[in-house]
């Protein structure tokens, strides 16, 4: 018998340990919200985007797409060079 204050449990992971679609979508949304914080360190932002890439995979074992990865790396190098030049 459920009580009025009972917490709703998150969906159980699939048999292979892969989170369900709802859980992945929720995590991606929460991480995206955190990454919008203006004081977020760039290294943390990069790690968050990497995690989103892993979470956004469609099939277990499927590699994340690489669209924009090279551009992001070049941009990061330009930003690091600009900081060192100061």
N, C-alpha and C positions, 0 to 999 in steps of 0.2 A: 504494500500500500504506500503510495507516494504522499509525502507531506507537502504542505503549502510552501515551505522554505527549502525544499530539496533542490540541489543544484543539478542542472542538466549536464550530463557527462559528454565530453567531446566524442565524435565518432571514433570507433575502434580502428586501428590501422588494419590494412589489408593483411592477408596471411603472410605475405612476404615482407612485412614491416614497412611498406610504403604508405605514407599518410594518405588519407582520403582527399578527394578533390576539394571538399569544403574546408578542410583543415589547411591545405596548401594555399588556397585562395585567401583565407583569413591571415595566415602568416605573411604572405606577400603584401597584403594591405597594411598590416601593422608595421612591417619593416619599412615600406614606402613612406608611411606617415612619419616615422622617426627620422628618415633620411632627409626630410624637408626642413628639419630644425636648422636654423641659421648657424649655430655654433658647433655643428657636427664636424669633428676632425675629418680631413680628407681621407685618411687611411681607414677610418671607420666607415665612411660613406662607400669607399671602394669594396670593403669587405661585405657590406650590406647588399650592394648590387651584385656581387658574386654569389651570395647566398640566394638572392632572388632568382638568379639564373639557374641555379641548381634546383630550386623549388619549382620553377616553371617548366621543368621537363615534363613531357607528356607520357612517356613509357619508361618503365624501369630499365636502366641500362642505356637509354638514349642520350647521346651527347647533346649538351646545350648548343644552340646556334652560336655562331661566331660573328654575326653582324654587328659592326661597330666596335669590336674588341680592339682591332689594330688602331683605329682612330682614337679610342679612349687611351690606349697606351702612349700614343704619340702626344696627345694632349697632356697627359700626366707628366711626361718628360719635359715638355715645354714649361709647365707650371713649376716643376722642380728647378729647372734652369733659371727661371725668372726669380725665384726665391733666393737662390744662391748668388745671383748677380747683385742683389740689394746690399 
